[in-house]
Amino acid sequence: MSPQRILVVGAGHVGLYAALRLSRKLRARQAEVTVVDPQPHMTYQPFLPEAAAGNISPRHSVVPLRRELKRCKIVSGAVTRIEHSRKTATVQPIIGPPLEIEYDQIIVAPGSVSRTLPIPGLRENGIGFKTIGEAIYLRNHVLDRLDVAAATTDPETRRRALTFAFVGGGYAGIEALAEMEDMARDALKYYPELSVGDMRWVLVEATQRVLPEVDRDMGAYTVQQLLNRGLDIRLDTRLESCVDGVVKLSDGDSFASDTIVWTAGVKPSPMLDDTDLPRDDKRRISCLPTLQVVDGDKVVEGAWSAGDCAAVPDLTGPPGTFCSPSAQHAVRQAARMADNIRAVIRGKEPVPYKHKHAGSVASLGLHKGVAQVYGIKLKGPIAWFMHRTYHVSRIPSFNRKVRVVIDWTLAFFLKREVVALGQLHDPREEFTEVTPRVG
Ligand SMILES: Cc1cc2nc3c(=O)[nH]c(=O)nc-3n(C[C@H](O)[C@H](O)[C@H](O)COP(=O)(O)OP(=O)(O)OC[C@H]3O[C@@H](n4cnc5c(N)ncnc54)[C@H](O)[C@@H]3O)c2cc1C
């Protein structure tokens, strides 16, 4: 029998873990695993706020695919089309003509993108917080704004530079806001021209609470902690527009800001629009608890999905509920899926995925945090310590774990780096300025 050709679309939390497990548990004569992703690495998203705050090196919050997936074939490109009826996927490599890849089994795991709204000015002035590029850009941008504010004599320029607006109070938004504010506060020690009171950090949240993943009292505690630090928290408020960086809120307030970060939820990858796989009303791929794709009540043979792009029934919740988009589910679903693919290849029955969401841990800056795990509620330094130990235990590979712990240890003894490397975002500027044009 020739080996099963397994194609993995997206090497994120689902794709990397599933490919790793399959390549370890199946022999080369049983399966060939091909992994397609436009990035050469998996991004461990829960570490993005710490990478943005300078506690972890950006390179250590990502996992290099070629190093980790030595037994898989890696294709650097984006899957643009899946024709499951022909068991063929179209891949656009970084450069060159598209290629077609045939498969026997496909794992569809391109994850999600920021769920944005048609708000005037958002496209031109906003930035998301889902990729390592966005996190590092934001870090450099925030530190750069401190330099702008320290150097200018114009009060309006200074006010605008020191006003930072975040939209969306889920764990990504809260952690990003709290970590960045903590970093900027630390950095101000080196700016005698500026004081903490000059900065304005605003959180805009459309509902009446933050951190919907934890109980209301923990959300309220988080808000209180941020208020105690002087942050401006606007609950029950929406961003109405931000044309030219002038933020207008639904409560009537308006202010100018150079920094508008959109963290108001996610939606399944738009790549799924060009597939013939069944989807639900939220555009997620419809799955059975076994992580097999399902059309009505018929299993779509050879198609599997999980993670942020999939509607996977939550067998621990009331009927009709689905697993939340979280790393916690994604990595566990990946393991279940890999074992189920192996079972099906060997003619055995797949097993349903069942995991009760254990809770959430969130960092609110150095030594500050909030956690609710298996009903136990923790606050302050102990919650922060739990956040760190949990995530270092989850990031793939021993190599990354060691690097992350070393980063934390160095930052503890030597203080974190608070220098902007804004030149990274336009490295050819100086060279093009000094090089004469020809013709
Ligand atoms: C800032 C932040 C903090 C978070 N913190 C937590 C937390 O503390 N706890 C928690 O449980 N969850 C957390 N999450 C959520 C968690 O990271 C996601 O739920 C998880 O990453 C989903 O895994 P996934 O494999 O579905 O998608 P991803 O991990 O996003 O992977 C998708 C992959 O697909 C690739 N891809 C995209 N399009 C294509 C294409 N066309 N072709 C090929 N490849 C493609 C992408 O490059 C990416 O590598 C956080 C998320 C963010 C943004």
The ligand as a MOL file (V3000), in Angstrom:
LIG
                    3D

  0  0  0     0  0            999 V3000
M  V30 BEGIN CTAB
M  V30 COUNTS 53 58 0 0 0
M  V30 BEGIN ATOM
M  V30 1 C -2.6380 38.0460 21.5040 0
M  V30 2 C -3.2970 36.7030 21.6740 0
M  V30 3 C -3.2550 36.0840 22.9090 0
M  V30 4 C -3.8810 34.8390 23.0710 0
M  V30 5 N -3.8220 34.2650 24.3140 0
M  V30 6 C -4.4370 33.0550 24.4970 0
M  V30 7 C -4.4000 32.4340 25.7750 0
M  V30 8 O -3.8260 32.9710 26.7260 0
M  V30 9 N -5.0030 31.2250 25.8980 0
M  V30 10 C -5.6430 30.5920 24.8560 0
M  V30 11 O -6.1800 29.4880 25.0270 0
M  V30 12 N -5.7010 31.1700 23.6440 0
M  V30 13 C -5.1160 32.3870 23.4310 0
M  V30 14 N -5.1760 32.9790 22.1870 0
M  V30 15 C -5.9170 32.3250 21.0910 0
M  V30 16 C -5.1130 31.2600 20.3960 0
M  V30 17 O -3.8280 31.7280 20.0850 0
M  V30 18 C -5.8330 30.7760 19.1440 0
M  V30 19 O -7.1160 30.3130 19.5150 0
M  V30 20 C -5.0550 29.6450 18.4650 0
M  V30 21 O -3.8810 30.1850 17.9300 0
M  V30 22 C -5.8600 28.9800 17.3430 0
M  V30 23 O -5.0760 28.0030 16.7260 0
M  V30 24 P -5.2280 27.7060 15.1560 0
M  V30 25 O -4.2700 26.6100 14.8450 0
M  V30 26 O -6.6570 27.5080 14.8120 0
M  V30 27 O -4.7770 29.0450 14.4350 0
M  V30 28 P -3.3250 29.7190 14.4200 0
M  V30 29 O -2.5320 29.2920 15.5730 0
M  V30 30 O -3.5960 31.1840 14.2410 0
M  V30 31 O -2.6530 29.1340 13.1050 0
M  V30 32 C -3.1200 29.3780 11.8030 0
M  V30 33 C -1.9700 29.1710 10.8530 0
M  V30 34 O -2.4670 29.1210 9.5250 0
M  V30 35 C -1.6200 29.8560 8.6730 0
M  V30 36 N -2.4010 30.2530 7.5040 0
M  V30 37 C -3.2950 31.2600 7.3950 0
M  V30 38 N -3.8080 31.3010 6.1540 0
M  V30 39 C -3.2210 30.2920 5.4650 0
M  V30 40 C -3.3290 29.8270 4.1280 0
M  V30 41 N -4.1420 30.4140 3.2410 0
M  V30 42 N -2.5750 28.7770 3.7340 0
M  V30 43 C -1.7330 28.1650 4.6180 0
M  V30 44 N -1.6000 28.5680 5.8990 0
M  V30 45 C -2.3400 29.6200 6.3180 0
M  V30 46 C -1.1420 31.0050 9.5400 0
M  V30 47 O 0.0770 31.5580 9.0230 0
M  V30 48 C -0.9510 30.3030 10.8770 0
M  V30 49 O 0.3510 29.7840 10.9970 0
M  V30 50 C -4.5680 34.2330 21.9860 0
M  V30 51 C -4.5920 34.8580 20.7410 0
M  V30 52 C -3.9760 36.0920 20.5770 0
M  V30 53 C -4.0290 36.7640 19.2300 0
M  V30 END ATOM
M  V30 BEGIN BOND
M  V30 1 1 1 2
M  V30 2 1 2 3
M  V30 3 2 2 52
M  V30 4 2 3 4
M  V30 5 1 4 5
M  V30 6 1 4 50
M  V30 7 2 5 6
M  V30 8 1 6 7
M  V30 9 1 6 13
M  V30 10 2 7 8
M  V30 11 1 7 9
M  V30 12 1 9 10
M  V30 13 2 10 11
M  V30 14 1 10 12
M  V30 15 2 12 13
M  V30 16 1 13 14
M  V30 17 1 14 15
M  V30 18 1 14 50
M  V30 19 1 15 16
M  V30 20 1 16 17
M  V30 21 1 16 18
M  V30 22 1 18 19
M  V30 23 1 18 20
M  V30 24 1 20 21
M  V30 25 1 20 22
M  V30 26 1 22 23
M  V30 27 1 23 24
M  V30 28 2 24 25
M  V30 29 1 24 26
M  V30 30 1 24 27
M  V30 31 1 27 28
M  V30 32 2 28 29
M  V30 33 1 28 30
M  V30 34 1 28 31
M  V30 35 1 31 32
M  V30 36 1 32 33
M  V30 37 1 33 34
M  V30 38 1 33 48
M  V30 39 1 34 35
M  V30 40 1 35 36
M  V30 41 1 35 46
M  V30 42 1 36 37
M  V30 43 1 36 45
M  V30 44 2 37 38
M  V30 45 1 38 39
M  V30 46 1 39 40
M  V30 47 2 39 45
M  V30 48 1 40 41
M  V30 49 2 40 42
M  V30 50 1 42 43
M  V30 51 2 43 44
M  V30 52 1 44 45
M  V30 53 1 46 47
M  V30 54 1 46 48
M  V30 55 1 48 49
M  V30 56 2 50 51
M  V30 57 1 51 52
M  V30 58 1 52 53
M  V30 END BOND
M  V30 END CTAB
M  END
